[in-house]
């Protein structure tokens, strides 16, 4: 019995070290736009409210929302802000359209009609205008009326 206790302790120690080593691998990279959405899957208009954030990035980064609806258009409202830097924001499904967000001047989009077609995706791409963008945060709300 003396020998099983040290083995059990050794196994627990190895399991704890393995968990501690793998935990950071589960977190998204700081340059990724992270989104969290809530809504009602049973809603007729498929109304979703999402928060978005990214710590710091110096290259184009994007976030894609998959829309579970039979409709082919979405109405989008978005409020985005950055703590430092300037960035160009595009919605991939609206070629040729872009908006600017800069520290101290947040971006507010209201009732933008976006064709989602058969892909059922809504993608925001944020591209730094020069240098680094820090502290991207905001909301993206969409519905399929």
N, C-alpha and C positions, 0 to 999 in steps of 0.2 A: 504494500500500500504506500510505502514511502516513495516508491518510484513513479507511481501514477500521478501524484500531486505535481511534481515538477514538470512532467510531460503535459498535463492539463494546463498548467500555468504557461508553459512555452507555447502551446497551441493558441491560448487566448492572446498572448503577446504578439504572435505572428499575425493573427486575425486583426488585431487592433492596428498594427503597423501597416498591413495591407489596406485596411479601410482608410487610414489616414493618408496613404499614398494615392489612392484612387479618388478620394473626395474632390481635390482640386481639378481633376480631369473632367468632372461632371459640370463644372461652371462654364458658362459661355465666355469666349474671349472678350476682352474689354472693347475691342473695335467692332463688335457685332451689335446690331440693333436688336434688342430683346423686346418682345411684345407679350402682353398678357391681355386676353380678351374675355369678356363675359357678355352673355346674351341669352336669348331664349331660342333654342333649336326648333320649337314649335310655333314660333312667331310667324304670322302671315307675311310680314314685311322683312323678316330676317334682320332685325335690328341688333347691331353689335357695337359694343363700346370697348375700345382697346387703349391701353397705355403703351408707350414706346419709350425706350431709353438706350443710350450708348454712352460709355464713359469717355472714350477718346478715339479718334480715327483720323488718318491722313490719306485715305484712299476711298473711292466710291464704295458705299455699303448699302444694302437694301433689306427691306422686310416685306414679306409676301403674306397676304391673307387669303386663305382659301374660302370661297363663298359657296355654301351649300344651298343653292337655290336653282329653280328652273328658269328664273328670269335672266335676261342678258345684259342688264344695266344695273348700276349701283349709284346711289346718291351718297357722296362723301363729305364729311365735315372733318377738318383737322386743325389742330393747334400745335405748333412745334416751336421750341425755343432752344437756343444754345447758350452756354455759359461763356464760351470764348470762341472766336473765329467766325467765318462766314461760309455758308454752304448753299449750293443750288439743290432744290428739291424737285424731283420729277415723279410723275405717275406714269409708269411704263405703258399703260394702256391709253395714254393721251399723248401721242408723239407730237413733239414741237412745243409742248407746254412746259413751263418751268417757273419756279418761284424762288425767291431768295429769303433765307433766314440768317440773321446775324445777331451777335450778342447785343442785347438791348432792344432789338426789333424783332419780336416773334412773328411767326407766320400764322395767319388765320385763313383757312379755306372754308367756305360755306356753300353747301348744296351744289357741289361740283358733280355733274353728271358724267359717269365713267362707263364706257362700254366694257363689259367683262366677257362677252361672247361665250364661246364653248369652253374656254379654259377655266372659267369660274375663279379667276385669280385677280387680286388687286395688289400691285407692287409699287411701293415707294422706294425710290433710290435717292440717297443723299450723297452729294459729291462736294468735298471741300473746294472752295474757290481758290484758296492758296494756303499752304501750310496745314495746320492741325485744327480740327474742330473738337471742342471739349464740351461735355455735359449736355448732350442732346436729350431732350425730354419732351413729352407731350401726349396728346391723345389723337387717335384716329377713330372716328365713328362712321359706320356705314350701314346702309339698309338697301334692300332691293324692293322698292315700291311697285 
